Amino acid sequence: MNDLSKLMFHLIASGSEEAGAAGHGGEHAAHHATSYWATMALTGLTLLVIGFLLVKAKSGFTNRTFRGVISQSSEQLYLFIENMCVGTIGSHGRKYVPMILSFWLIIFFSNVIALFVGASPTSVLSFNLGMALVSIGYVQYEGIKSNGVFGHFSHFAGPKLGGPLVIISAMIFVIEIISEVMKNVSLSLRLFGNINGGHQAVDAMNKISFLPLGELLIPIKLLTCLVQAMIFCLLTCVYLSLVTHHDEDHGHEGHGELAAAH
């Protein structure tokens, strides 16, 4: 499969180099073109795999049962994501299941494809930054939708302080805004570092001997595929829980305690 990866990148690189200009500027442009088209090809492959598995899973759905390994596995994955959303965000977290599940599918299958192809979209920093921007942008949208524009941004200033202490509120607001922006960096760099670092480790071990020693890291890389998908989704759920406080959740808990007391 590594030979397939090398062949794909060689074909893309040769086509880009023919279009590039001669000299250092042409090589630089060809390198960027190669990286761009390779990322697009791997992203398309990931989406094709996800689409194929979703079609297979849907074909096994019936009114009462789920037939087939893929359909049953998809059910367990949905229940896992649903429990993550409800447990982290609250009872209203069920409406975020499609978004969180989409992140999970893209990240996990991108990483799994890398086990066989030797590269993945999640090993490209710009791809991960794009997903992080979508995640944090969606969090801001839901925060504004739940609390209003003023209510959403006012919580960045912390508790209401009067008099000269307003300066402290202004400082807290600036710090919180910077922290919110840095969430994009942390989400993207964490995923990029773990996935790209895995590829680098495999390449380094393969160069030590004529034997493919890097393939011994596949179990660890498979575990990384699971963990990194879960971390990205879990952090997105945590961010959503911080900006979508629903009074009805506390109201239902209060009614439940009152009923238990009676």
N, C-alpha and C positions, 0 to 999 in steps of 0.2 A: 504493500500500500504506500510505503514511502517512495517507491519508484514512480507510482502514479502521481503523487504530490509533486515530485521533482519535474516530471514530464509536463504537468499542467502549468507550473510556474515558468518552465523553459519556453513553452509555446506562447504564453502571455508576454514574457520578457522579449522574445524575438520579434513579436508583432509591434511592441512598443518601441523597440530600438530602431526598427526600420522607419518609423514615423518621426523619431527624434532627430534633432540636428546633431552634427558632428561636434566633437570637443567636449569640454567639461560641462557646459550648459546643457548639451544634448543628453549626456549621461545622467545628469541630475533630473532632467525632465522625464527620461525613460524610467528612472528608478521610481519616481512618484507615480507615473502611469502604471507601472507594473504592480506597485502596492495597491493602487486604487482598484484596478481590474481584478486582482487576486481577491481582495476583500469582497468585491461585488459578487464574484463567482462563488465564494464560500458562503456568503449570505444567502444567495439564491439556492445553493445546495441545502442549506439548513432549512429554509422555508419549504422546499420540496419534500424533505424528510418529514417535517412537522405536518404538512398538508396530507401526505400519504398516510401517516399514522392516525390522524384525526378521521379521515375517511374510513379507514379500517375499523377504528373504534366505534364510529357511528353505525356501521353496518352490523355490529353485534348487539346493538341496543334493542331491547324489546320492551313490552309494556311492564313486564314483571322481573325479567332476569337480564343479566349481561353475559353474553356468550362470547367465548374466545379470550385468550390471554390478554390481548391488547385492550379489549373493552373492559375487562375486569381491572386491569392495571390503571386504565384511565379513570375508572371510578374511584380507586384508592387514592390516586393523585389528586382528584378533585376534593375528596374528603379531607385529605391532608392540608391542602391550601385553604379550604373553608375553615378548618379548625385553627389554622394559623391566623387568618383574618379575624375571626370572631374572638379568639383568645387574646389577641393583641390589641385590636381596635375596639371591640365591643360588639353588641348584637347587630349594630348597623354595618358591621364590617363585611357582611355577605355581599353587599352591592359592589365591593371592590375585588371580589374573587376573579372576574374576567381579566382585569388589568394585571393582578398579581400572577395569575396563571399564565398570561402571555409572557411576562418577564421570565418566569420559570422555564417555560418551553424553549424560548429563544436562547437563554443562557445555557441551560443544561445540554440541549442537543448541539449547540455550537461547540461546547466543550467535548462532548462525546465524539463528534465527527473528527475533532483534532486528534483523537487517539488513533485513528486509522489513516487520516490524510497527512498529519504532521503540521497542520496550521488551522487556525480558526478565526472567525471574526472577532471573538473576544480576546484574542491576542494582539489586537490592534487598538491602540489607545483612543483614537478618534471614534471608533465604533462604540466603545464603552462609555466615552464621554457623551455621545449622543443618547444612549439609553439613560444615563444619569440625568441629563437635562430633561428628558421626557418624564422621568420619575419625579424629580423635584418640582418641575413645572406643574405636573398633575397634582402634587401635594399642595402647591400654592393655590391652584384653581379650586380644589375642594375646600381649602381653608377659607377662601373668599366667599365661596358658595354657602358655607355653613355659618360664617360669622359676619359677612359683609366686608367691604374693603377696609373701612376704618377699624372694625373690630379685629380683623385678621392682623393688620400691621401694628395695631396698638399693643398687642400682646408681646411684641418684640421688645417693648420698652420696660417690661416687667411690671411690678406693682406700682400703683399711682402714688407719686410723691409730690408734695407741694413745696412752695417756697424755693429756697436755694438748692434743695435736693433735686430739682428738675434737671440740673446738670448731670446728676448721676443717672437719671432716667435716659437722658440723651446719650450718655456713654454706653449704657446697656443696649440701647437701640442699635447703635453703630456696631457693637460687638456681635449682637445677635444676627444682624444682616450679613456681616462677614462670615459668621458661622454657617448661616444658611447657604451662602454661595459656596463655601468650602465643602459642603456635603456633596456637591457635584464632583469635586476633586477626589474626595475619599472613596466614593462609590466606584468611580472609574479606575483610579489607581490601584485599589485593592484587587479588583477583578483582573486588570491588566497584569499586575505584578505576579499574581499566582499562576495565571495561565501561560503567559509568556515565559516566566521563570521555569515552568515545567518543560517547555520546549527547549529552552537553553540547556537545562540539565540533561535532557535526553541526548542532545547533540554532543555535549561535552563527554558523556559516558561512551557514546558510540565511537568517538575519536581515540579513546584510550586503547582499544583493542579492535582486532578485525571482527570480533564477535559483537552482535547487536546488544550490548549490555544495557543500553538505554531502555530497551523494552521491558526490563525488570521493574521499571518504575510505573508501568501501566496500572497496577492495583492502586498505587498512591495517587496517580493522576485521576483515576476513576472516582476515588473518594473526594478529590478536590473538585471534580465536576459537580458532585452532589452538594458539598459544603458551600461552594461559592454561589450556586444558584439559590440555596436556602438563605444565605447571609444577605444577598441583594434583596430578595423578596421580604425577608423579615425586617430589615431596616426600613424599607418602604412602608411596611405596615406600621412600624413604630412612628415614623414621621407623620403618617396619616392620623394616627391616634392622638398626636399632640395638637393637631389643628382642627379636629372634628369632634368636639365635645358635645354630646347630645344629652340634654336633660332628661329625655324620656328613658334613657338607659338607667339612670339613677332612680327615676320614678318607678320603673318596673321592679328594681331591686328593693325599694322601700315597700311597695305593695306586697312583694313576696315575703319580706320579713314580718310585715303586719299580719299576713294570713297565717304564717307559721306560729306567731305568738298566740293567735286566737285558736 
